[in-house]
Amino acid sequence: MASRVLESGRLTRDIWYMAAGDGPILVYLPGFGVHNKPLRSWQRYASLRAVDGLARHFRVYWINGPENSPAGATVQDCSRWTGLARGIRTHWQALG
């Protein structure tokens, strides 16, 4: 059974996330999808199934790539985008 989404929203104007599970925070960067928009219905279910085991022990934050990422962008490219790092930092500072 897939974990239930406890929270979802935006880290920045163009970066979406969803969170499931309870425990220490674990950030999961799955790579880029076709559009990097919020996941819906079966996409959300399948994505949560992928982190179900982790969500039993951690609060897993599934973070999509930016919606406006260029074609062919990689996770390595994303590591250089300050918007992603800034969005993650701001979100966790707000959590306390």
Secondary structure, 3 states (H helix, E strand, C coil): CCCCEEEEEEEECCEEEEEECCCCEEEECCCCCCCCCCCCHHHHHHHHHHCHHHHCCCEEEEECCCCCCCCCCCHHHHHCCHHHHHHHHHHHHHHC
